[in-house]
């Protein structure tokens, strides 16, 4: 800043230097200073001077600023000042004061020249792109503004440099993801300039996920209620989609059309529409129109129209169309949008025909719109939009055309007059005093007849009541009557376009027109007169109508055959004059405007003369009418013969086409039948395969079961033979097994009795122990007192003890016998399997024999089934029945198998129960022995009996010694 103060100077230092000198000194400082701070201060000073001294700074400082960008990349502050200075030099967004001082043209030339200097070196633009990757706000934001200004000044050149730069477009797409709204919003403006009129960049931007990001921004900002950011995003979307079929297809395939529906969700309270909301909604409607524009390829337009119907977008637009409180320009644009969404799409046209206005009683939306079209108090642009909507509704819609014309026919007119039909509104507009209503109604009715000869013939039946007391006249006659009355040019042009459309390609209508003798003289009179420029258009249309009457004449009227009409032209008008007047139509300025696009767009009502579809008709008929007028009678005859032969040929071709069509239908039906039969055959084959696999599984199960049954039978036979041998050795026969069960029960009962006896003995032993103890204590005293008096009592007691000992020994011997018998029974039962029934093994053998027999029969049946499957595949019903029978036998065998398994399990369970019972008996015997041992009674086994007897003899000897 010290340097800046020195350069700018103080008032006391002498005369202040001029701006150019100051800029020169600053530029020298930037170029020569080695300190970064000094260079930064100099660039800051240049920035402050760049707005006022734009030319001087641009000329002197631009090379130095570019050098700063190349060398001082590490300092974001000086880079930001340099970018801001370049932006001020290149941009034409000057303040109002400066715009007053300089002319706008000079300003634009200055910015364009500086831009050209900057982009002359392509490296400068590439360097600028690298600075856009910096996250620093001081660098990124000025860089975005500078690149936007470059694109505004020299768009195509800068676009080409960015396009060839590696990842140039991708770097710019990152701006949309910046969290700082200022950079993001200016990034949208930058992409607007970048994508303008460059299809290649548009495709790259679209495939860099631009649609997703822009739609997210619109949603975040509040859709139509958002601010100017929404407007900028919508303008960018229009740049990407308009006249770019690839991006339109990508937009549709990405399901982005469905995301447009929330844009048009307008609340019921439509009061207080802000200007920004109106602008946003207007752009949203234009974006919808871009996708379904008639200039797009028909396939792409049709797919977008269907997508809009299926996602509910068309329904939402119709809701806005019928809503109240919608601004006029939004309503007009909505009508135009709905028009192009339904144009040529049958499903959308049918839906639109079903839409009713929220009135009481409800009226079709078409009727409500036609009421606005024929109402002269409505705005002109709104009436044009309604006409366009009606035209689009009838475009390639024969069903809709028939519905409109049917409201004019006598059989369908509502006699009560409670409701107004579309046909009544068209007739009312056709014959009203407002010329614009006449023209609109005539064009609308002409579109109802477009390329539909049947309706042209039906419309001849329409009768009109002109006044009370007068007979009704036909609609065709009334049109010619008004035409001859000399009404306004616009009315006559509309009626002539209606008559030309009506009579073209309809000889019956031509005959009806020629039947009125006043029509041809009127036409020839109009063509022959020399009128002003305003009437030349009417003259040309009259010549076209007369030429149609010649070309489509079937010579059914004697006075108005082709040859006579051509002679009349030659006598009263002249062929050259007739062709000249016919050429007035295509040479007219209004004709050229109308031929450009289907939508009627006129700067004022007076310019509303031609319809787009009518211009196609003129282009088609002008040449053939010229040839028809110049042809001689012989050529006409030849042409008639050629026509007849062509008609015959066409009839033959049509006949064969019908035959081929019928055959194609039959072929399609046969193909469908073949397909259904193939499907049935496949189903049957899969069913058969499943059944065969099931049979194989059952066979495997049967074989396994057979093996198991054979093994069990062999085991039972082995057990049976071994058991019989052991039983014979022990003196027990197999048939005595049931008796063994009874004996086991008896032994159980005996064990219970013995246990009771043991309990009684235990109590007796306890009672005996007490007197024996008492006798021992009193023995000494009795001996002292009575040395010989108690010997008799002791002998008795000893005898009782001996008897008790003998009883205990006998009981112990009985227990030993029981134990041995129990062991023998255990051995017998372990060797002898207990059968289920009394027959034993014979029953098992018989059952296995039955199973073998059934298995053999089953195997035979499966072999027969295999043979039948191989030989008789067509007899599927019989095969199913045989398979069902085999399944039933399988189920029966499975049941028998389960029964056998249950019986085996029960027999095993009974054996286990017997083993458990014998084990319990052993445990009880052991417990009894333990109790006797606890009581002091000796319990000995059979092996120790002899040693026990010797012990008892020793005890007796000891007792005798004690007695002595």
MOFEN-V866513 format. One record per run of one state. SS is the DSSP state (a for helix, b for strand, c for the rest). FROM is the first residue (numbers start at 1). LEN is the number of residues. If there is no record, write none. Layout:
ss=SS from=FROM len=LEN
ss=SS from=FROM len=LEN
This chain:
ss=c from=1 len=1
ss=a from=2 len=7
ss=c from=9 len=2
ss=a from=11 len=3
ss=c from=14 len=5
ss=a from=19 len=14
ss=c from=33 len=3
ss=a from=36 len=15
ss=c from=51 len=3
ss=a from=54 len=18
ss=c from=72 len=4
ss=a from=76 len=15
ss=c from=91 len=5
ss=a from=96 len=6
ss=c from=102 len=2
ss=a from=104 len=16
ss=c from=120 len=2
ss=a from=122 len=10
ss=c from=132 len=5
ss=a from=137 len=17
ss=c from=154 len=1
ss=a from=155 len=10
ss=c from=165 len=3
ss=a from=168 len=10
ss=c from=178 len=3
ss=a from=181 len=14
ss=c from=195 len=4
ss=a from=199 len=9
ss=c from=208 len=2
ss=a from=210 len=11
ss=c from=221 len=2
ss=a from=223 len=3
ss=c from=226 len=2
ss=a from=228 len=14
ss=c from=242 len=3
ss=a from=245 len=9
ss=c from=254 len=4
ss=a from=258 len=7
ss=c from=265 len=10
ss=a from=275 len=17
ss=c from=292 len=6
ss=a from=298 len=13
ss=c from=311 len=2
ss=a from=313 len=10
ss=c from=323 len=5
ss=a from=328 len=15
ss=c from=343 len=3
ss=a from=346 len=9
ss=c from=355 len=1
ss=b from=356 len=2
ss=c from=358 len=5
ss=b from=363 len=2
ss=a from=365 len=9
ss=c from=374 len=6
ss=a from=380 len=15
ss=c from=395 len=3
ss=a from=398 len=9
ss=c from=407 len=15
ss=a from=422 len=9
ss=c from=431 len=4
ss=a from=435 len=14
ss=c from=449 len=4
ss=a from=453 len=7
ss=c from=460 len=3
ss=b from=463 len=2
ss=c from=465 len=8
ss=b from=473 len=2
ss=a from=475 len=10
ss=c from=485 len=4
ss=a from=489 len=15
ss=c from=504 len=3
ss=a from=507 len=9
ss=c from=516 len=1
ss=a from=517 len=12
ss=c from=529 len=4
ss=a from=533 len=19
ss=c from=552 len=6
ss=a from=558 len=3
ss=c from=561 len=1
ss=a from=562 len=11
ss=c from=573 len=2
ss=a from=575 len=13
ss=c from=588 len=1
ss=a from=589 len=6
ss=c from=595 len=10
ss=a from=605 len=3
ss=c from=608 len=4
ss=a from=612 len=19
ss=c from=631 len=2
ss=a from=633 len=98
ss=c from=731 len=3
ss=a from=734 len=52
ss=c from=786 len=5
ss=a from=791 len=41
ss=c from=832 len=9
ss=a from=841 len=31
ss=c from=872 len=4
ss=a from=876 len=59
ss=c from=935 len=7
ss=a from=942 len=22
ss=c from=964 len=1
